[in-house]
Amino acid sequence: MARGNERERNRAKNDAKNTQSNKKKQSEAKNGNLTPAQRQERDAKALQEKLARKKAAAEAAEAK
């Protein structure tokens, strides 16, 4: 029974398919089915919080 490398090719193909599927699932879980506008608002809020924390840390270090 000479199958050549068919088995290896099929394994590689399935691995690639599963990788894409997992990436899509992770993306959906991360974004929680948000619209682009909702994602943009969420990201902007997170960025503002991050900048505020960074500014507070810089002020605390400057006060020392």
Secondary structure, DSSP 8 states (H G I E B T S, - for coil): ---TTHHHHHHHHHHHHHHHHHHHHHHHHHHTT--HHHHHHHHHHHHHHHHHHHHHHHHHHHH-
